[in-house]
Amino acid sequence: MEIKSAAFVTSLPRYGAFPGRGLPQVAVAGRSNVGKSSLINSLCRVRNLAKTSGTPGKTRLINVFLINDTFHLIDLPGYGYARVSKREQQSWGRMMEEYFARAETLRLVLHLVDIRHEPSQGDLTMNAFLYRNGLPFLVAATKADKLSRAQRGKALPVLARALAVQPFDIVQTSAQTGEGRAELLERVGRAVSG
């Protein structure tokens, strides 16, 4: 699959009605500062489609993008950012739980984890939630350009064990180099057309 058009639709404080709702959806989930917005921009090849920031916790709403006029890419708020109040963290958690409970056309969750670190407690919680609810997901290991081949060789089995997936099922990605883009698009294409 190739992305020919990508447009911002809306930001939602709670999942509800929005223009075009009912199309297949692909959600992007991950901890704060894992690179969700950068990955979305890289996939769509549109600079600043999703707002990026050096400050974790930039995405505080559910952001909806229309891709190829055929499906929605849903950018969920990052989890696990300690610099916001517990109340706000709980609000984000409720927002995501509500999204997953009500997203009847969800086809795939791209679960982003940082290849440089062992999965956080938030990553493990998200992984368990996806398995428990039978949601189709794909683990994408971001920031792969920051590690050497040898370092990646050590990091992948650690991620795979912790997240109960096979190492070869983890897509290594880099928003900087475009690595993993074609494989992610191929998997997304299969999910939304199937």
N, C-alpha and C positions, 0 to 999 in steps of 0.2 A: 504494500500500500504506500502511496505517496500522498503527502498533504498538499493540496492545491490551494485551499483557502482556510483561514482561521480568523475568527472574530470574537471579541469579547461580547458576551450577552448581558450578564448582570452579576451583581454580588448580592448574596442573600444572608441575612443574619440567622434565618431558620429556613430549612428546606421546605419549599412550597411551590406554588405556581410560578412559571416563568415562560417567556416566549419559546415555543417549540418543544416544551416538555412532552415526553412520550417517545422521543428518539432514543436509540441505544446510548448508553453512557459508559464511559471509562473514567474511573476515579483515580486520583493521584493522592496517596497518603504517605506520611513520613514525619519524622520528628522535625522540630524547628531547625532551620539552617542546614537541612540535608541536601537542599538543592532542587526542590520541587519546581519552583518558578523557572530556574535556569534550564531544567530539563524540558519543561513545557515549551519554552522559547526555542530550544535547540530542536525539539521534535518538529515544531511548526515552522522553523526557520523564519521567525518573526521576532525581531529584537524588541524587547519591552512589551510583548503581548501580555505576559504575566509580569507583574512588578517584582523586581528583585531588590534585595537589600542586604547589606553587610550585617544588619541587625536582625538576630533571630526573632521570630514571632511576627513578621511583617504581614503574613496572611492571617487575618482574623475573621474572615467571612468565607462562605462557600462561594467560590468564583466559578462561573459557568462560561465555557467557550464553545462556539459552534465550529465544528471541523468538517470541511468538505460539504457543508450543507446536509450531512447525513448522520452525524452523531455528536454528542456533547462530551467534552472533556471537563471533568469536575475537579477543581483544585481545592482540596480540603485544608482547613487550618492545621498547622504543624502542632504536634503534641510534645510535651516534655520540656517546654521552655520555662525555666525556673524564675525568670525575672518578671513574670506577671503574677498577679495575686492568685491565690488558690481558687477564689471565686471565679476569676476569668478562665483559669484552666478547666474548672468544672463546667463552665459554660461552653467552652470549646468541645469538651468531651460529650456533653449532651447534644450539641449541634451535630457532631459526627454520628453518634448513635442514632439520632433521629433520621439523619440522611440515609444510613444503611438500612434502617427499618422501613423507610418509605420509598427508596429508589427502586421501583419495580422494573425498570429497564436497564439496571446495572449489568454489564456484561463482563467487566474485568476491573480488578483493582491493581494498580501498579504500586506495590509496597516498596518505597525507597528506603534504603539503609546506606550509611556511609561505610564504604569498603575499608576505610582506615581504622575503624573502631569496632570492638565487639558490640553486638546489639545492645541497645539501652533497655532499661526496664519497659519504657514505652514501646519500643520495637517488639519486645517479647509479648507484651499485652496485646498489641495490634495483631500480631501473628496468631496468637491464641484466639482472638476474637474472629478473625477471618476463617480459621479452621472450624471453630465451634459453630459458626453460622453457615458453613458450607459455601462461602463466597469464593468465586474463582479469582485467583490472584497470581501475580508474577512478581518475584523479588528482583528489583533492579539495584545493583550496587553502584552508587554514585561516586564521583570524584576519583575514578580509576586512574586517571592520568597522574595522580599524586603519588602512586606507588610503582615500584619496579616490578618486573615480571616475577621475580623471586618473592617479593613481598606479597604480591597478589596470590601466589601459589600457597602461601601460608595463611592468608586471610580468608580465602574462599571456604576451606573446610570448616573453619571456626564459625563463619556465618551460616553455612549449610546445616551444621549440627544444631546450632542454637535455634534456627528457624524451621527445622524439620523439613528441609528440602534437599534435593541433590545438588552438589556443586555445579553440575553442568546445566541446571535449571535456573541458575542465577545469571542475569544479564549484566555484564560489567559495562558501565556507562561513563561517559564524560561529556558534560555540556560544552567544555572547552574544545575538545578535539572531534566531537561527533561520534566517538566510539560507542557502539551498541545501538545507535539510532535506527539503522536498518532492521536489526533484529526486533527491537521494540515495536517499530511500525508494522512489521510483518505479523507479530503476535496480536497487536491491537486490531489490525485489519481482519484477521481470522475471527477474533472475538465479536466484533461489531457486525460482521456479515453472516455469522453462523447462527 
